[in-house]
């Protein structure tokens, strides 16, 4: 990894947890930026935070 750039994508950490037999990753989306430089990745997250929150709201389990 080059300093200042993001590393390769790993596994979704929310795959390890379940709720009522379903992986939490079904409800929580990990953001994947098309940028590799950290500054641009943070800006990308900032630009998309509303959509990420809406995704969470629209995909939450009915038990939450």
Secondary structure, 3 states (H helix, E strand, C coil): CCCCECCCCCCCHHHHCEECCEEHHHCCCCCCCCCCEHHHHHHHHHHHHHHHHHHHHHCCCCCC
